[in-house]
């Protein structure tokens, strides 16, 4: 199984995961309301998602993925990285919701 196949299936699954996680985000956002605590929780979640996504992009640059794959495959890999960040953010949101 090459990187092209992984990126193709990951792109399809990643899009579905993103939609499901965004639905979970909106449900939890409605539950938490709009107070300072929920704003702080979501600020932590979004900033951690940004750091994870930035780290994944830096890893792909470090391993020179852009030179070894085509543009479409790199685009699919980027969608997979974004899906991983959204999943990480959703898990972190559950952790922070239980903690605070």
C-alpha contacts under 8 A as a table, 3 or more apart, distances in Angstrom:
res1	aa1	res2	aa2	distance
1	X	5	X	6.26
1	X	6	X	7.05
2	X	5	X	5.53
2	X	6	X	6.44
3	X	6	X	5.01
3	X	7	X	5.98
4	X	7	X	5.20
4	X	8	X	6.13
4	X	73	X	6.11
5	X	8	X	5.05
5	X	9	X	6.25
6	X	9	X	5.45
6	X	10	X	5.74
7	X	10	X	4.89
7	X	11	X	5.79
7	X	73	X	6.23
7	X	76	X	5.35
7	X	77	X	5.38
7	X	80	X	7.24
8	X	11	X	5.28
8	X	12	X	6.62
8	X	73	X	7.49
8	X	76	X	6.53
9	X	12	X	5.24
9	X	13	X	6.17
10	X	13	X	5.12
10	X	14	X	5.48
10	X	76	X	7.38
10	X	77	X	7.57
10	X	80	X	5.70
11	X	14	X	4.93
11	X	15	X	6.16
11	X	76	X	5.26
11	X	77	X	7.12
11	X	79	X	5.95
11	X	80	X	5.68
12	X	15	X	5.51
12	X	16	X	6.75
13	X	16	X	5.26
13	X	17	X	6.19
14	X	17	X	5.00
14	X	18	X	6.11
14	X	79	X	6.63
14	X	80	X	5.46
14	X	82	X	7.97
14	X	83	X	5.11
14	X	84	X	7.82
15	X	18	X	5.18
15	X	19	X	6.41
15	X	79	X	7.50
15	X	83	X	7.09
16	X	19	X	5.25
16	X	20	X	6.29
17	X	20	X	5.15
17	X	21	X	6.03
17	X	83	X	6.50
17	X	87	X	7.48
18	X	21	X	5.18
18	X	22	X	6.07
18	X	83	X	5.62
18	X	86	X	6.38
18	X	87	X	7.56
19	X	22	X	5.19
19	X	23	X	6.33
20	X	23	X	5.16
20	X	24	X	6.37
21	X	24	X	4.93
21	X	25	X	6.09
21	X	86	X	6.73
21	X	87	X	6.67
21	X	90	X	6.38
22	X	25	X	4.83
22	X	26	X	6.20
23	X	26	X	5.19
23	X	27	X	6.28
24	X	27	X	5.14
24	X	28	X	6.15
24	X	90	X	7.58
25	X	28	X	5.28
25	X	29	X	5.97
25	X	90	X	6.98
26	X	29	X	4.94
26	X	30	X	6.24
27	X	30	X	5.23
27	X	31	X	6.35
28	X	31	X	4.93
28	X	32	X	6.12
29	X	32	X	5.26
29	X	33	X	6.22
29	X	38	X	7.72
30	X	33	X	5.41
32	X	35	X	7.83
32	X	38	X	5.84
33	X	38	X	6.71
34	X	38	X	6.16
34	X	39	X	6.81
35	X	38	X	5.58
35	X	39	X	6.39
36	X	39	X	5.03
36	X	40	X	6.11
37	X	40	X	5.17
37	X	41	X	6.22
37	X	100	X	8.00
38	X	41	X	4.98
38	X	42	X	6.13
39	X	42	X	5.27
39	X	43	X	6.03
40	X	43	X	5.02
40	X	44	X	6.26
41	X	44	X	5.26
41	X	45	X	6.27
41	X	93	X	7.29
41	X	96	X	6.54
41	X	97	X	7.52
42	X	45	X	4.91
42	X	46	X	5.99
42	X	93	X	7.44
43	X	46	X	5.31
43	X	47	X	6.03
44	X	47	X	5.27
44	X	48	X	6.06
45	X	48	X	5.24
45	X	49	X	6.16
45	X	89	X	5.59
45	X	90	X	7.97
45	X	92	X	6.44
45	X	93	X	6.10
46	X	49	X	5.03
46	X	50	X	6.22
46	X	89	X	7.02
47	X	50	X	5.05
47	X	51	X	6.31
48	X	51	X	5.05
48	X	52	X	6.19
48	X	89	X	7.10
49	X	52	X	5.16
49	X	53	X	6.10
49	X	85	X	5.34
49	X	86	X	6.75
49	X	88	X	6.96
49	X	89	X	5.54
50	X	53	X	5.12
50	X	54	X	6.02
50	X	85	X	7.73
51	X	54	X	5.08
51	X	55	X	6.05
52	X	55	X	5.03
52	X	56	X	6.19
52	X	85	X	6.10
53	X	56	X	5.12
53	X	57	X	6.26
53	X	81	X	6.66
53	X	82	X	6.44
53	X	85	X	5.83
54	X	57	X	5.16
54	X	58	X	6.18
55	X	58	X	5.03
55	X	59	X	6.15
56	X	59	X	5.00
56	X	60	X	6.25
56	X	81	X	6.57
57	X	60	X	5.08
57	X	61	X	6.25
57	X	78	X	7.86
57	X	81	X	7.86
58	X	61	X	4.98
58	X	62	X	5.96
59	X	62	X	4.90
59	X	63	X	6.16
60	X	63	X	5.28
60	X	64	X	6.10
60	X	65	X	5.43
60	X	66	X	7.63
61	X	64	X	4.90
61	X	65	X	6.24
61	X	66	X	7.12
62	X	65	X	7.88
64	X	67	X	5.78
64	X	68	X	7.00
65	X	68	X	5.38
65	X	69	X	6.25
65	X	74	X	7.49
66	X	69	X	5.76
66	X	70	X	7.28
66	X	71	X	7.68
66	X	74	X	6.63
67	X	70	X	7.75
69	X	73	X	6.13
69	X	74	X	6.39
70	X	73	X	5.36
70	X	74	X	6.24
71	X	74	X	5.10
71	X	75	X	6.10
72	X	75	X	4.97
72	X	76	X	6.24
73	X	76	X	5.01
73	X	77	X	6.14
74	X	77	X	4.92
74	X	78	X	6.13
75	X	78	X	5.05
75	X	79	X	6.40
76	X	79	X	5.10
76	X	80	X	6.32
77	X	80	X	4.96
77	X	81	X	6.21
78	X	81	X	4.97
78	X	82	X	6.19
79	X	82	X	5.03
79	X	83	X	6.14
80	X	83	X	5.00
80	X	84	X	6.24
81	X	84	X	5.08
81	X	85	X	6.34
82	X	85	X	5.04
82	X	86	X	6.26
83	X	86	X	5.08
83	X	87	X	6.18
84	X	87	X	5.13
84	X	88	X	6.10
85	X	88	X	4.99
85	X	89	X	6.03
86	X	89	X	4.92
86	X	90	X	6.12
87	X	90	X	5.08
87	X	91	X	6.27
88	X	91	X	5.23
88	X	92	X	6.07
89	X	92	X	4.99
89	X	93	X	5.95
90	X	93	X	4.96
90	X	94	X	6.40
91	X	94	X	5.20
91	X	95	X	6.36
92	X	95	X	4.97
92	X	96	X	6.12
93	X	96	X	5.17
93	X	97	X	5.95
94	X	97	X	5.05
94	X	98	X	6.28
95	X	98	X	5.36
95	X	99	X	6.08
96	X	99	X	4.87
96	X	100	X	5.92
97	X	100	X	5.51
